[in-house]
Structures are given as C-alpha cells and as structure tokens.
C-alpha cells in the first residue's frame, strides 16, 4: 500500500497535478505553513517576553466597553396611537433626563417589556440584543445620567438612560496570558514564514508567463 501511495504521489507530481489542481495546491500550501513554523524551532516565550508583547500590542487584548442602562418602553398599537405613544415616551425621557427615579417614571409611564435589558453592565453587542442597534448609536454620545430621545422599538417607543459606562481597557496579564502566548506564537510563526519565503525568492528564478523578455 505504501509503495502504491508513493507511486501515485510521484505520478501526480510528475504529471503537474500540484500546479494544475487548485485544491492540491491549497492543501500543499496549508501543510507547509505549520511545517515551516516547526522547523523554525520557536522557543517557548518566558513571562517577561509575553508581558512585553502585551504592552506593545495591548489593543488586541482589550476588554470591550460595557454599558448599564435603564430601559423604559411605551407600547404603541393597539393600546395607543403612534403619536400618543411617542408623546408619552417623550415625557418619560424628559423626566429621566432631569434625574427622576427610574422606578417611579417607569411605573407612571412605561409598559412591561417581555425581555428588558438586565440591570448589569453589558458589552455593546449583548446590549443590542435587548435594545437594538439603533440604541447603541443613540447611547454613544451620552454621558452617564443622560437619556435618549424616544426610539422606535418592539411596536412602541423605548427610552434608555445611561446609568454606567465602563470604557475599553487592557485586561491584566494574568487574565490573558494564554491568549498572549498564542498570539505571540502565531506572529512568530508568520515571521518565520516570511523569512523562509524570502530565502526561497532569493534562490529562485521567477518567470511571469507572457512577460516580455
């Protein structure tokens, strides 16, 4: 079986299959990348190296911004006409913007949401699941304590008051050590591949089909 496999491999290479079949070429390229990295003999980085890498590339390991909001919703049809629902939500927004207690304003003017935003700081992507992407745009320009204008949502209008904003931050080394190590090895492998290709180019004679000689 091994002899037959070897004969078939030699036949494929001799017949130019590696050059003519895109699938074969892709697999060969994919197989060469880890082989080059392994041949480079990358040493395991020590903690000092990883800490220096984190300091240089901290933006790759940031904890995303987190937001905590208070969400009030006013139901539209069939309970209220659109204009009436918008006006009610506008009153709620004004009261919240003046610092009104959310529970009191919500009880007086809001309706029950099936799945309200949790009373916890959430990444923007998670908050969008509860309040929609338009809410993130409206919240982006707000300072903590400010409230949005009425926003169309779930057949009515919602008002969001930004209670807390936790900005992006670089996570501590102890939290991201494994991620930093993996990224360091990936980048070191890419550099080894670039050096290997540069050496091949230096030794190779490259001819472009159809180019003038």
N, C-alpha and C positions, 0 to 999 in steps of 0.2 A: 504493500500500500504506500509506504514512504517513497519507494522508487517511482511508483506511478505518479505520486504527487509532485516529486521533483521533476520528472519528465514533463508533466503538464505545465509546471511553473516555467521551466526553461522554454517550452514551446510558446507559452503566452508572451514571455519577454522577447523571445526571438521573433515572434510574429508582430511585434509592435503593439500588443494589446495595452501595455501600460501607457502608451502615448495616445492611442486612438479611443480608448474607452474611458469616458469621463468618470464613471463610478470607480473603476480600478485606480485611476489617478488620485481621486479624492481619498480613497482608503489608504493608498501609499503615503500621501501627504500626512494624513491623520496619524498613521503609525510612526512616521518619522519624528514628529514633534516630541512625544514623550521619550523616544529613543535618544534624541539629541540632548534633552534635559538630563536624562540619566547619565549619559556619557560625560556630561559637564562636571559630574561629581559634586553637586551642590552640597555644601556643608550645612548642617543644621544650625540656624542662626541662634546666637545667645540672646539673653534678655536685653542686654544693652543695645544690640543691633535692632531688635524689634521695637524697643522704646524710641530709638532714633527714627526708625521708619514711621512710627505712629506720629511723632512730632512733625515730620516732613509732609505726611500725607493724611493729616487729621481729618480733612474734609471727606475722605472716603469712609470714615467710621463715625459719622455724626449721628446722634440721636435726633430724629426729626422733631420739628416744632410740635408742641401739643397744646390743645385748646380745651378749655372748660367753658361751656355755655349754659345759659338758662333759656329754655325754648318754650315759647308761648304760641299756641295755634288757635286760629279762629276759623270755625267751619263755615264754608260757603253753602252752595246749593246742596240739598233742597231746603236747608234750615234758613239761610239768608240769601238775599240777592248779593251779587258780587260787589256792588258799590257799598252796600251796608257792611259786608264782611271786611272790606278794605278799610272803611272808616273806623270800625271797631278796633281793628288791628293797629291803626294809626294812633288811636287814643292810648292803647296799651303801650305802644312804642314810646310815646311821649312820657308816660308815667314812669316807665322803666329807665328812660334816659335821665329823668330827674332824680333817680335813686330810689324809686318806690320799691317796697318789699315785693319780691317776685311772687311769693305765695299769695299775697293779697291781690295783686294785679291779675294773676292767673285765675284766681277764684272768681273775680268780678267780671273778667272779660274773655278769658280763654275757654277752650273746649278740650276735652280729654283726647290725647293722642294715643293711638294703639301702641306705637313703639317710640316713645320720646327718647331724646338723647340722654345718656346716663349722666348723672351728676359727678363726673370724674373727668380728669384731663385725658384727651384722646388725640392720637395722631390725626392729621388733617384728613387723610384718606378714610379713616374709620368714621370720623365725624360726618363726612359726606354721605355715608350710608344712612345716617339718621336724618340729615337736614338737606342733602342735595348739594351738588357742586356750586350752584349759584350762591349758596350761603357762605361758602369759603371765600368767594370773591368779595362778598359784602363785608365779611369779618376781617379781611386782610388789612383794611385801612383803619380799623377801630382800635382804640386804646381800651384797656380793661375798664369796665364800668359803663362803656358806651353801648348803645343798642342800634340794631339795624332798622331800616325802614321796613314796612310790611313787604314780605316776599311771597309770591305765589308758591303754594306747596300743598300737595295732597288734597286738592279740591277746595282749598281755602287760602289763608294767608298766615304766615308764621313771622314772629319777631324773635330775634336772638339777641340776648345781652351777653357780651363777652365778660365772663367772670374772671378768667385767668388765662394768661398766655405764657407758656414756657418755651423760650427760644431754642433754636438748634444748639447743640453742644457736642463737643468731642467726648465720647464715652471714656471712662478711665481704662487704663491699660489692663487691669485685672479682669475687666468685663469683656474686652475684645481681643485678648491675647491670641486665641485660636484663629480668629479672623485675620489678625495682623500677620500671623505666621503663614497662613495660607496665601494671603495676598503677596507677601514678600517672596515666597517660593514661586508664585505664578510670574511675578515681574522678573525675578532672577532667571526663570526658565525662558521667558521671552527674550531677555538679553543674551542668553546663551545661544538661542536660535538665531538671533541677528548676527552674532559673531560667526556662527557656523556658516550661514548663508554668505556672509562677506568673504569668508575664506574660499567657499566654492566659486563665487563670482571671480575672485582674483585668479583662480586657476583655470576657469572655464573660458572657452571661446564661444561667445554668443552671436548667433546669426539670426536676423529677423527675416522671415520669409517674405520675398517680394521687395526687399530693400535694395536700393542701388548699391553697387559695389565699386 
